[in-house]
Amino acid sequence: MKERSITEEEAKEAYEKGLKEAKELLKDPDKLEVFLQKLEKKLKVIPYVGESFSIVPAMISLVRSYIKKEYTEIPLGAVAGIISALIYIFSPVDLIPDLIPGVGYLDDASVLLICLKAGAKDDIKDYQKWREKNKKSIYKKVLVSYFSASGVTKRKAEHIAKEVEGDLYEIKPKEIYTDDDLNWHNSESRSSIEIKDETCRPAIKDIDIDIDNYDTIYVGFPIWWGIAPNVVKTFLDKIDLSNKKIIAFCTSGGSPLAPAIEDLKKTYPHANIN
């Protein structure tokens, strides 16, 4: 097969075509975050990373900081341009299909160059300087935290951590819950007493990780009386939830997650809890 090269005009046309989709994504931060996560996974399997691709993590980080309103020193149009280039990279079927060995990513690099020529290169440099000044890593990290009384939530947390390639962290109460403590049939059991008191915050072991290193924090727990155990709230009380995306997950014999999430949102109204 004769190698197919992409012209600058074709690359420019592809870049401009993606601008409309980019602007739509900017209207839906959650959908945009899902797209960025999928793109990050694709980057790990690209067969080679040339000079152009090396800047992609910074582009993803810039977009993420913009939608979180952490970094706004860039025009909306410039952000849309960066997203447009990222959309093209994510697409497996483009001007040169990605599956063609050796040349499948040449068009992706060409569209990236168009984006950089349009002014994104300087915008990204300014953003990187801002990150360095504020001692923030370009690379996004995910934490999967969990409280597990019986081991069921632990197994689910381990599965999620593997799927999202996140760090695993166990929320450990200073006093382990015994079977008697967990007896929900007994209104005088430890868990029954704790859950009735909204202000109760059971002591946990010291948090030995740096929460500032994470942008997204999964929080897992068993459902107790329809909501999260108070020991989970002890953990949330102790960490800085600002500029974090909190994703709750649970294990339960039949209770839905929605009421537990609503309870967490009520307890932490300024946090971004999903």
Stockholm file with secondary structure:
# STOCKHOLM 1.0

chainA/1-274         MKERSITEEEAKEAYEKGLKEAKELLKDPDKLEVFLQKLEKKLKVIPYVGESFSIVPAMISLVRSYIKKEYTEIPLGAVAGIISALIYIFSPVDLIPDLIPGVGYLDDASVLLICLKAGAKDDIKDYQKWREKNKKSIYKKVLVSYFSASGVTKRKAEHIAKEVEGDLYEIKPKEIYTDDDLNWHNSESRSSIEIKDETCRPAIKDIDIDIDNYDTIYVGFPIWWGIAPNVVKTFLDKIDLSNKKIIAFCTSGGSPLAPAIEDLKKTYPHANIN
#=GR chainA/1-274 SS CCCCCCCHHHHHHHHHHHHHHHHHHHTCHHHHHHHHHHHHHHHTTCSCCCTTGGGHHHHHHHHHHHHTTSCCCSCHHHHHHHHHHHHHHHCSSSSSCTTSTTTTTHHHHHHHHHHIIIIIHHHHHHHHHHHHHTTCCSSCCEEEEECCSSSHHHHHHHHHHHHHTCEEEECCBSSCCCTTTTCTTCTTSHHHHHHHCTTCCCCBCCCCSCGGGCSEEEEEEECBTTBCCHHHHHHHHHSCCTTCEEEEEEECSSCCSHHHHHHHHHHSTTSEEC
#=GC SS_cons         CCCCCCCHHHHHHHHHHHHHHHHHHHTCHHHHHHHHHHHHHHHTTCSCCCTTGGGHHHHHHHHHHHHTTSCCCSCHHHHHHHHHHHHHHHCSSSSSCTTSTTTTTHHHHHHHHHHIIIIIHHHHHHHHHHHHHTTCCSSCCEEEEECCSSSHHHHHHHHHHHHHTCEEEECCBSSCCCTTTTCTTCTTSHHHHHHHCTTCCCCBCCCCSCGGGCSEEEEEEECBTTBCCHHHHHHHHHSCCTTCEEEEEEECSSCCSHHHHHHHHHHSTTSEEC
//
